[in-house]
Amino acid sequence: MNNIFIFHGTEGYPEENWFPWLKEKLEAMGCKVFVPQFPSPPVVSAKVSEWFDALKDYEQYINENTIFIGHSLGGVFTLRILEKLKQSVKAALFIGTPIGVRPILNYDRDSSFSGFSFDWTVIRANAKNFAVFQSDDDPYVSLDNGRELSQKLGIDLSFIPNAGHFNKKAGYLKFEELLEKIKPLLD
C-alpha cells in the first residue's frame, strides 16, 4: 500500500486548498493518505523541531512505498525529512517551495524555520522520484526557487503559468496536474 503525506505550509491546515480533494482521490485509488497538522502560529515563526515532533506519530508509515507532497514551507520540511531518512521513499513532490532564492515574501521567517542550506546528495539518494511545481506569478515564492530546486534534484520543472501559490486564493481547490504526476507512481 502507498502511504502518502501532504504537508501544509506556513499557517496552513489539513482542510485547506487542494488537500482534501487530493486525499479523497488518492484514497479512492487505495492509498493511505495523511495530512498532519503542524504547529504554525501566525506571526511567530514555525520551528522545524516542532514539526518533527508532530511527525513522530506517523513514523511507522514512512517506508519504501511512501510519497511526500510538500506545499510551500511543507516542501522545506520534506527536504529536511529526506536528509534524515535511513531508507529511501518512493517519491517527493514539491509545490511552491522556497529554497532560499530571493524574492521570497517571508524570507526571514522561512529561513528561521530551518535555514536554506540543504544536503542535495542525501536528498537525491532518499527518494526514487521527484517533481517540482512552480508558477510565474506566485506572490510568495519566486519562479527561480522552482527552477533551482528542479536543477538540484536533476529533473525538469513542472511549470504552470498563472497558478499563483497553488492555494485557494489562486483557485486551487483541485490540482489535476499533481494527481497526474502521482498516478504512475502508484503501480
Buried (B, 14 or more C-beta within 10 A) or exposed (E): EBBBBBBBBBBBEBEBBBBBBBBEBBEEEEBBBBBBEBEBEEEEBBBBEEBBEEBEEEEEBBBEBBBBBBBBBBBBBBBBBBBEBEEBBBBBBBBBBBBBBEEBBBBEBBBBBBEBEBBBEEBBEBBBBBBBBBBEEBEBBBBBBBBBBBEBBEBEBBBBEEBBBBBEEBEBEBBEBBBEBBEEBBE
